[in-house]
């Protein structure tokens, strides 16, 4: 029972280092309860749609995960007031809600993408979006632009797996 041992260690702690050690030990014990393979698989099922985000909490896990990854990449401690979630492949294509199809983008550039979509009758290619993405200061967006010359539905699951591993390594190790 990791909690009981943790409680005892905290109660008996006499220094900050002993408290930190107890927390570290609890973390190690709790990680044993979450097999990495199960986490990676479940993470790959996370989805976000603008409609679900407006109507409730269904989109929260994916939104939380993608924002935490963006914050970690940019060394931010909290959310940036000027960012929003962007679908790399348009939601209108269907089956594009997966977390592998998401980035965090400055709202002004998200607005530029939306304006470009309006000019092109709601369809805009990744290559067109990338011209706007390249203006972003966010490392997540810069990395996407560096690592993908094009972006297809097959890339969504590949990227979801990359994000899952990055999340695991950053927040659980």
C-alpha positions in Angstrom: 0.0 0.0 0.0 2.0 3.0 -1.3 -0.2 5.6 0.4 0.2 4.2 3.9 3.9 4.0 3.6 3.9 7.5 2.1 1.9 8.9 5.0 4.3 7.3 7.5 7.3 8.7 5.7 5.8 12.2 5.6 4.8 12.0 9.3 8.3 10.9 10.2 10.1 13.3 7.9 12.3 15.8 9.7 13.8 17.6 6.7 12.7 18.9 3.3 14.9 16.2 1.7 13.1 13.5 3.5 9.8 14.9 2.3 11.1 15.0 -1.3 12.3 11.5 -0.9 8.9 10.3 0.3 7.2 12.0 -2.7 9.7 10.5 -5.1 9.1 7.0 -3.6 5.4 7.4 -3.9 5.7 8.5 -7.5 7.8 5.4 -8.3 5.2 3.1 -6.6 2.3 4.7 -8.4 4.0 4.5 -11.8 4.1 0.7 -11.3 0.3 0.8 -11.4 0.3 2.3 -14.9 1.9 0.1 -17.5 3.5 2.3 -20.1 2.0 0.3 -23.0 -1.5 0.8 -21.7 -0.9 4.5 -21.3 0.5 4.9 -24.8 -2.5 3.0 -26.3 -5.1 5.0 -24.3 -3.3 8.3 -25.1 -3.6 7.5 -28.8 -7.4 7.5 -28.5 -7.6 11.0 -27.2 -9.8 13.3 -29.4 -10.6 16.9 -29.6 -13.3 18.7 -31.7 -14.3 22.3 -31.5 -17.9 21.3 -31.2 -17.3 19.0 -28.2 -15.0 21.6 -26.6 -17.9 24.1 -26.6 -20.5 21.6 -25.3 -18.8 20.0 -22.3 -15.8 18.2 -20.9 -15.5 15.4 -23.5 -12.6 17.2 -25.2 -10.8 18.1 -22.0 -8.3 15.2 -21.8 -6.9 15.8 -25.3 -6.9 19.6 -24.8 -5.2 19.2 -21.4 -2.6 16.9 -22.9 -1.7 18.9 -25.9 -1.5 22.1 -23.9 0.7 20.5 -21.3 3.1 19.2 -24.0 3.2 22.7 -25.6 3.9 24.3 -22.2 6.6 21.8 -21.5 8.3 22.3 -24.9 8.3 26.1 -24.4 9.2 26.0 -20.7 5.9 27.7 -19.7 4.5 27.1 -16.3 0.9 28.0 -17.3 -1.3 28.4 -20.3 -0.5 31.2 -22.7 -3.5 33.5 -23.0 -3.0 33.8 -26.7 -2.9 30.2 -27.8 -5.6 27.9 -29.2 -5.9 24.4 -30.4 -5.5 23.9 -34.1 -6.3 20.9 -36.2 -3.5 20.2 -38.7 -5.8 18.4 -41.1 -9.2 20.2 -41.3 -12.0 18.8 -39.1 -14.2 19.0 -42.2 -12.3 16.0 -43.7 -13.8 13.8 -41.0 -12.0 11.4 -38.7 -9.4 14.1 -37.8 -10.2 14.6 -34.1 -7.3 12.5 -32.9 -4.6 14.1 -30.7 -2.0 13.4 -33.3 -3.8 16.0 -35.5 -3.5 18.8 -33.0 -1.1 21.6 -32.3 -1.2 24.6 -30.0 -1.0 27.7 -32.1 -1.1 31.4 -31.4 -4.7 32.7 -31.8 -3.6 35.3 -34.4 -2.2 32.6 -36.6 -5.2 30.4 -36.1 -7.2 33.4 -37.3 -5.0 33.6 -40.4 -5.6 29.9 -41.1 -9.4 30.5 -40.7 -9.2 33.5 -43.1 -7.3 31.4 -45.6 -9.9 28.7 -45.3 -12.7 31.2 -46.0 -10.8 32.4 -49.1 -10.5 28.8 -50.3 -14.0 27.7 -49.6 -13.2 25.9 -46.3 -10.4 23.7 -47.8 -6.8 24.5 -47.1 -3.8 22.1 -47.6 -1.2 21.4 -45.0 1.3 23.2 -47.3 -0.8 26.3 -47.2 -1.2 26.1 -43.4 2.5 25.5 -43.0 3.2 28.9 -44.5 1.3 30.4 -41.6 2.6 27.9 -39.1 6.2 29.0 -39.9 5.4 32.4 -38.3 4.7 30.7 -34.9 7.2 31.1 -32.0 6.0 27.8 -30.4 8.4 24.9 -30.4 5.6 22.4 -31.0 4.6 24.2 -34.3 8.2 24.7 -35.3 8.9 21.0 -34.7 5.9 20.0 -36.8 7.1 22.2 -39.7 10.6 20.7 -39.5 9.5 17.1 -39.3 6.7 17.0 -41.9 6.9 18.2 -45.5 3.3 17.0 -45.9 0.8 15.7 -43.4 -1.6 12.9 -44.1 -4.1 10.8 -42.1 -1.4 8.2 -41.7 0.8 10.8 -40.0 -1.9 11.4 -37.4 -1.4 8.1 -35.7 2.3 8.2 -36.0 2.4 11.7 -34.4 -0.1 10.6 -31.7 2.4 7.9 -30.7 5.2 10.4 -30.7 3.2 12.7 -28.5 2.2 9.9 -26.1 5.9 8.9 -25.7 6.8 12.5 -25.1 4.1 13.0 -22.6 5.1 9.8 -20.7 8.8 10.8 -20.7 8.1 14.3 -19.6 5.5 13.8 -16.9 6.0 10.3 -15.6 9.7 9.7 -15.7 
